[in-house]
């Protein structure tokens, strides 16, 4: 069964994933599945919501 991946922040359709692929070790830990829709964050929203600083200051 195919599941549609949708960004939970901007509601953009990211793609599709086979339900059997969710059981492997490479599955996304922040993915929530509701019916035939999988809610996760797209790379753009994930980058915008990143809270750790990118630079290291001494």
C-alpha positions in Angstrom: 0.0 0.0 0.0 1.3 3.4 -0.9 1.4 6.2 1.7 1.6 9.9 0.7 4.3 11.9 2.5 3.1 15.4 3.5 5.0 18.1 5.4 3.3 18.9 8.6 4.4 22.5 8.6 3.8 23.7 5.1 1.4 21.0 3.8 3.6 20.4 0.7 3.4 16.9 -0.8 6.9 15.4 -0.4 6.3 12.1 -2.2 5.1 8.6 -1.7 6.5 5.7 0.3 5.6 2.0 0.3 4.1 0.9 3.6 6.5 -2.0 3.7 9.5 0.4 3.5 8.5 1.9 6.9 9.7 -1.3 8.8 13.3 -1.1 7.7 16.1 0.6 9.7 16.1 3.7 7.5 12.6 4.9 8.4 12.1 8.4 9.6 11.6 8.6 13.4 9.4 11.8 13.3 7.0 10.3 10.7 3.3 10.0 11.9 1.0 7.9 9.8 -2.7 8.7 9.7 -4.6 6.5 7.2 -2.9 6.8 3.8 -1.0 10.0 4.8 2.4 10.2 6.5 3.2 13.5 8.2 6.8 14.5 8.4 8.9 17.6 7.8 10.3 18.6 4.4 14.0 19.5 4.3 13.2 23.2 3.9 10.9 23.4 7.0 13.3 21.1 9.0 16.2 23.5 8.2 14.0 26.6 9.2 13.0 24.9 12.5 16.5 23.9 13.4 17.3 25.2 16.9 20.9 24.3 17.3 23.4 27.0 16.2 25.4 26.1 13.2 28.5 28.0 14.3 30.7 27.2 17.3 31.9 30.1 19.3 34.8 29.8 21.7 
